[in-house]
């Protein structure tokens, strides 16, 4: 095993163990809240705010091994795929985003921004709090604190998304995200944020699925579209939620 492969594997594995240990209590609190909302007949809304953070929402939306009761929010301009131009740095869009995805009082929203200070993320956190939405945040707490309050790409409030959370889960992404060094290369390389954040979300969703069942509910779980019997299993689930979840679309 090369030095870089060994270092990256060791550091990421250690960070994942830290998340599992130090965030267990908040993960279980999040699962308790999310399972209650699902059993009430509500959806789990998730918004990955900015750039690559949308990957986090993709990880638990319409995903093999995940539940169907997830409303993934992918407003145009807030991720690198649809940024033409980007709206992730624009204040004032939050009401329109939450309106479009039908997120209102007593709903639940998982708000993810890898680091926690993205402008559209903070904007959505503030609007969610105003509406009485139950807010679960996933971001890097120490990272967000380390970025100066006068940083040009901060929200005018100078706040981080976890400042508004009912439950704040730390993804423990280190500053400045990338973790490897090499002689002759000035910058750190090999990022960690996507891996650690998706890992954190999968811990939350695993506990949520169990809690839904333990409380007498039924988690509708997708199976992979690449195994025999997938259509027979998934199509009835798709049809059940097609009119409620914005980014579900017909594939049959």
FENWODA-V358769 format. One record per residue. N is the residue number from 1. NEAR is the number of other C-alpha atoms within 10 Angstrom. Layout:
BEGIN
{{N | NEAR} {N | NEAR}}
END
This chain:
BEGIN
{{1 | 6} {2 | 6} {3 | 8} {4 | 13} {5 | 10} {6 | 10} {7 | 15} {8 | 17} {9 | 11} {10 | 12} {11 | 14} {12 | 18} {13 | 13} {14 | 12} {15 | 17} {16 | 20} {17 | 12} {18 | 14} {19 | 22} {20 | 16} {21 | 10} {22 | 14} {23 | 20} {24 | 16} {25 | 12} {26 | 16} {27 | 26} {28 | 17} {29 | 20} {30 | 24} {31 | 22} {32 | 19} {33 | 18} {34 | 29} {35 | 28} {36 | 18} {37 | 19} {38 | 21} {39 | 17} {40 | 10} {41 | 11} {42 | 18} {43 | 23} {44 | 21} {45 | 24} {46 | 25} {47 | 27} {48 | 26} {49 | 30} {50 | 27} {51 | 19} {52 | 17} {53 | 26} {54 | 25} {55 | 21} {56 | 29} {57 | 25} {58 | 17} {59 | 18} {60 | 22} {61 | 23} {62 | 22} {63 | 16} {64 | 16} {65 | 15} {66 | 21} {67 | 22} {68 | 24} {69 | 24} {70 | 21} {71 | 26} {72 | 26} {73 | 25} {74 | 22} {75 | 21} {76 | 16} {77 | 18} {78 | 27} {79 | 22} {80 | 16} {81 | 12} {82 | 14} {83 | 15} {84 | 11} {85 | 11} {86 | 16} {87 | 18} {88 | 22} {89 | 17} {90 | 17} {91 | 15} {92 | 12} {93 | 15} {94 | 19} {95 | 15} {96 | 12} {97 | 19} {98 | 20} {99 | 10} {100 | 12} {101 | 18} {102 | 15} {103 | 21} {104 | 17} {105 | 13} {106 | 14} {107 | 20} {108 | 24} {109 | 26} {110 | 23} {111 | 30} {112 | 30} {113 | 30} {114 | 32} {115 | 28} {116 | 27} {117 | 29} {118 | 25} {119 | 27} {120 | 26} {121 | 29} {122 | 28} {123 | 26} {124 | 25} {125 | 27} {126 | 19} {127 | 20} {128 | 26} {129 | 15} {130 | 11} {131 | 16} {132 | 14} {133 | 19} {134 | 21} {135 | 26} {136 | 26} {137 | 28} {138 | 28} {139 | 28} {140 | 29} {141 | 23} {142 | 16} {143 | 18} {144 | 21} {145 | 14} {146 | 10} {147 | 14} {148 | 10} {149 | 17} {150 | 10} {151 | 10} {152 | 8} {153 | 13} {154 | 20} {155 | 21} {156 | 13} {157 | 11} {158 | 14} {159 | 21} {160 | 27} {161 | 30} {162 | 26} {163 | 15} {164 | 20} {165 | 22} {166 | 15} {167 | 19} {168 | 24} {169 | 28} {170 | 24} {171 | 31} {172 | 26} {173 | 28} {174 | 17} {175 | 15} {176 | 16} {177 | 19} {178 | 16} {179 | 18} {180 | 15} {181 | 14} {182 | 10} {183 | 6} {184 | 6} {185 | 8} {186 | 8} {187 | 12} {188 | 13} {189 | 14} {190 | 12} {191 | 17} {192 | 21} {193 | 25} {194 | 19} {195 | 15} {196 | 24} {197 | 29} {198 | 21} {199 | 18} {200 | 24} {201 | 20} {202 | 17} {203 | 18} {204 | 22} {205 | 22} {206 | 15} {207 | 18} {208 | 25} {209 | 22} {210 | 16} {211 | 22} {212 | 20} {213 | 13} {214 | 11} {215 | 12} {216 | 9} {217 | 17} {218 | 16} {219 | 19} {220 | 16} {221 | 18} {222 | 20} {223 | 19} {224 | 17} {225 | 13} {226 | 9} {227 | 8} {228 | 10} {229 | 11} {230 | 13} {231 | 17} {232 | 9} {233 | 15} {234 | 18} {235 | 15} {236 | 11} {237 | 17} {238 | 20} {239 | 13} {240 | 13} {241 | 16} {242 | 15} {243 | 11} {244 | 16} {245 | 20} {246 | 15} {247 | 15} {248 | 17} {249 | 11} {250 | 9} {251 | 7} {252 | 5}}
END
